[in-house]
Amino acid sequence: MGLLNVVALGGDGVGPEVTAAMLRVLEAVAARFGHEVEVVERDVGYSAWERHGTPLPQATLDECRRAGAVFLGAVGDPRADGLPPAARPEAALLGLRAALGCFANLRPAKVDVALEGASALRPEIAAGTDLVIVRELTGGLYYGRPRVWDEAEGRATNTLAYTDAEVERIARVAFELARTRRSHVTSVDKANVLEVSRLWRSVVSRIAGEYPDVHLEHMLVDRAAMELILRPRRFDVLLTENMFGDILSDEAAAICGSLGVLGSASVGGQVGIFEPVHGSAPDIAGRGIANPVGAFRSAALMLAHAFGLHEEARAVEHAVTGAFLRGLRTPDVARGTDAPVGTEAFTDAVVEALENSREEARGPA
C-alpha cells in the first residue's frame, strides 16, 4: 500500500540494539497493513567518528536528506570525553537537527495503566498522567553564539538567544497540538530573571490570541518542575525552550516509569527525526537488557507524523501495552516480584501481537 523509506542510525551504546528491535516491529506492522519497508543504515556518533573521523559523515547526512524519515538509536560514549566539541557524538545530533530543520521536538509522556507501579511517584499521583512536551529544538543555549571554552583563562561562555520568529513557530505547533487534545497550553519560562524568557512570554501571549479556544497559562520553570511531581495530571501541552524541555522531559520519564519507555518526534523540517529519549547507556550496552519501548513508541510517532499512518501507529502502541499487560518488564521498569525479560523477549512479544492481529484480521481460512 505504501513505501516506508527509513534511514536507521543505530549510533552508540544501546542504540544499535534498540534500533534492531524497532526494525523488527516496523517490519511486523508494515506486513500487517500491507506496506513495504526500505531501510538504509548509516553511521553516526562516536562509532562514526571511529570509522570516518567525524560524528556526522556527509554520506550519512546526504542519505538522511533523501529519506522519508530518520530513526536514531542513541549517541554518546565516555571515550569521547577528551575530544573537542565538534568531534563529540552529541555534535552529530545537534548538526542533524539543524541540517534537517527539525525545530519542534514532541515528547509524549503518558503513564500506561499497566505500568503505574513503575512510576517514581505514588500510583494515585501518577495515574492518568497524559501530557506532551513541545520543545524548541534548534535554538537556545545549545546553538547560541558565541560559544567559548577557554581552559587557559578558566572561563567558558554559552549564549542564550531567541528571535520572535523562532518562538512564534514553536508556539503555533503547541497550540495546534493542544486543539487535538485538551486545549490547554502551559508555557514554561524564567521570565522573572531572563530577558529571553520575557521575549518568549510576550510572543507566546500574542500567538495565543489566535487560538481563543485554547487556554494558556505561563509558568516559571522551577514551579513547573515542582508541579510535575505534585500534580502531573494538570498538564496537557507544555511549551518550552530547548534546555528546559530537555530537563523536564527526563523528569516526565521518571513519572512514566523510566527513560526507556518514552519516544520522541523531531519535526518541522524537510525530514523528521524519531528517537527514544534515553541516552546511549554504555553501562548496559551489549547485555541485551535495554528497554526497546522508547524505540517502539518513536516508530509509532514516525508512522503517524512522517507517513500519516495513524492506525498503524495505534497498532504499535496497543501491542506494547499488551506486552505490559502480560507482565513483561525489562529491568528498568521491573518492580517487586517481577521477573525481568531482555530486549529480545520483549520485542518478540510485541512482534507476536502484531502478527496475531494480522491473522485475526484475515479471519478463518
Summary of the structure (lengths in Angstrom):
residues: 365
radius of gyration: 20.3
end to end distance: 22.7
largest distance: 76.7
contacts: 1305
relative contact order: 0.16
helix: 48%
strand: 18%
